[in-house]
Amino acid sequence: MDTGTHVVMGVALGGLSLIDPVVAGSTLTTTAVIAGTIIGSQAPDIDTVLKLRNNAVYIRHHRGITHSIPAVILWPILIAGVLWLIFPEANLLHLWLWTFLAVFVHVFVDIFNSYGTQALRPFSKKWVALGVINTFDPIIFGIHVVGILLWMLSLNPVPTFLTMYAIIFLYYILRFAVQHAVKNSVKHTIPDADEIIVAPTMKFFQWRVAANSKTHHYVGRAYGRSITIYDKFERNPLPESDLVKAALKDQNMSAFTSFSPIYRWEITEFEHIYEVRLIDLRYRSNDFYPFVAVAHLNEDLEIVNSYTGWIFSEDKLRKKLDFIPHN
């Protein structure tokens, strides 16, 4: 989920913590626990700082080790320990328990996005992404904001947030049901599809669709059960050439292939330069595919420059690569 949603989730868990008599019975413990749930709801996303290094490192590692099983165990110990030093009269056990819940909820809800997490590490590096909730879901965010406002208006936070979580639970079930219906519609539209990716958007009934058959890639949109296919590309495996092998050794290219489950490729030859481009098919926007990886190699198959990330125009991509093509 996005940062704003994780913040309101942390506040809501802090309010719900008053269901615990130990927390509710001590002002210092209440203060420490609310701080713990807010900080704990943000802690796993500390790996966002990797973006300052480069996109390749960020793409390969974001929601990786910081969302793993060891991290879910260690974050609450670290956060609760620091807060206990600040609030030594707070109940350490209950401070740890509620902080642990906040960290766990953060990682758990991220599993439902299309991006997913490596939540099963160290047992598996597989990305767990259920793809039923958009990274920012206005309904989930709005319900949390309403619950927090009611708490600020002096309503009892315990029944308020219990009701809120019951509604959100039903909402998740509904999202799974809608996703299932969309996948069935895609199967009817593309009978020979052997891989279907259905990703949510901020609009409840609109979903992004990407599918593979043995011969083609398909890209489209779903509105409810109505499927519209925008693009159809021939499905060809990457050539097993020295050029491609050299390109895939680049960190930007390898980060892209580790993250993207469905993409197509283009190889273009300019004057003394070869361009290998990988294009993720999950994120079509206004007739453009903004998530790409590009490597330029010289005639000796050495990487001249490369890039991976989100680019919404060809001109911006050329500026990132500092490259003006001359055919």
ABEGO torsion letter per residue (X at the ends): XBAAAAAAAAAAAAAAAAABAAAAABAAAAAAAAAAAAAAAAAAAAAAAAAAABAAAAAAABGBAAABAAAAAAAAAAAAAAAAAABAABBAAAAAAAAAAAAAAAAAAAAABAAEBBAAOAABABBBBAGABBABBAAAAAAAAAAAAAAAAGBBAAAAAAAAAAAAAAAAAAAAAAAAAAAAAAAAABAABABBBBBBBABAABBBBBBBBAABBBBBBBBEABBBBABBBBBBBBBBBAAAAAAAABAAAAAAAAABABBBBBBBBBBGBBBBBBBBAAABBGGBBABBBBBBBBAAGBBABBBBEBBABAAAAAAAAGBBBBX
